[in-house]
Amino acid sequence: MRLFLTILKSCLIPSFLLIVSISDAQTVHRDFKFKKGDEFERQLAVKSNCVMQRGSQKLNISTYSAVTKTYKVNDVINGNATIHITFNKVIDSINALGRKVSFNSEKAPDPNSDIQMSLYQLIGKAAIVSADSKGTILSVKRPEPVSDTLMAFTGIQSENLLQNNQLEFLLDFPANSFLKKGCTWTDASDAYNTAYTIYAVTGRTTTITYKSSVLKDAMNTRINGVMLIDNDSGIILKRSMQSVTTGYEEIKGVIYTVIRRSATSEVCYKKVN
């Protein structure tokens, strides 16, 4: 069970690593030019299936989540923006052990369901983030947290709001004239290896495909993805990703194995004032 929870908590981390690895590879940083009143909407959908096996015993959990968030710039001082990140809508379903739990934030939650009541606490509460002009997080003030284990169990992608991390809907990847279709590069560390390819470049957008391998503890994750980036603003307009995470652990002579497959899609845009 520890392995199962660890994989659930970690399986979405690679999407964040992909952002960081591109950002750190740049010698010239993008200026995102935040303005007071700017507002961005981000829609994410994650479909996943996780199978945990202990000997002949097998547990299968399938989830689907659709989340809408807004990122509103409430103030800008000396280039640093104060951004309120708010969950506006959550739709979620979980199938496990022949039972299904569904949640829709636009409907009243079942007071007898701990899962529904916990998810309902997400709606309307804002995390307040300070970020510099490069989109790097300087500080975070969070609302009362919802359990990371619950978020992972329901398949909802947790946002890595930590100091020095990049805001997830932006890419610090300057659009330069040398970026041509077919250009490739690799970014690697002890924990991950990612190969990128410029799939297409237009006057407005750049499309980047990537393949990544992430190793963590007893887990191995492989990812295929594509991002559509707005050349002018640095917004990740669209992103899709498919990943497979496998892991195993031996506890008191018993082997536990877990495999999780997920498909993630994302759309983001700047709202017109």
C-alpha positions, 0 to 999 in steps of 0.5 A: 500500500505504501508503494501504491500511495507513493506512485499516486503522489508522484506520477504527475510530477514529470509534467512539472519536471519538463517545464523546469528542465526547459527553463533551466536550459536557457541562458536568456530568460523571457519577461512575461510582463505581468499586468494588474488585472491579467487573468488566465484560465487553465483547463485540465483533464486527466484520465487514468487507470491504476492496478495494484497487485499483491500475489493473486490479489488485484486492485483496479482504480480508474479515475477521470478528473476535469478541473478549471483554474484561474490565475488572476494578477492582483498586483504588480510591484517592481516587476513581481506579480501577486497572483491568486490561483483559484479552483473554479470547477471540479468534475471527478469520478472514481471506480474501484472495487465495483463501486463508483464515486462521482463529484461535480462542484456545481452540485451540492456534495453528499454530506455522507461522503468524505471524498465529496466533502473534501473536494468541495473544499477546493472550490473558490479558495485561492492560493496566493503566489508571488512570482517574478517577471520570469514566472519563477515563484518567490513565495506561496500562501496556501489555503487550508490544504486538501490531503495530497493522498486524496488529490492523487487518489482522485486523479486530480493533478496537484500543482507544484507551488513551491519557491523557485518553481516555474508557474506551470502554465508558462514556459520560460522558452524564448522564441528565437530565429534559430528554432527550426523544425527538426531541431532536437536537444536533450536535458538530463539529470540523475532523476530524469532524461528528456529528449525534445524536438521542435515539431513545427514553428509559425509566426505565432506558435511553436510546437514541441514534442518530448519523450522522457524517462523519470526514475524515482525510488522503485518507480520508473515513468515513461512519458510522451507529450506535446506542447503548443506554445504562444511565441509572444506570451510564453503561455502553454496554449495546449499540452497533451501527455501520456505516461506509464508508471511502474513500480514494485516493493517487497514487504515482509517477503511479499511483492507488491507491484503497481502500474499506472497509465494516464492521459492528460490534456490541457488548454490555457488562454488569457482572458480578455478584460 
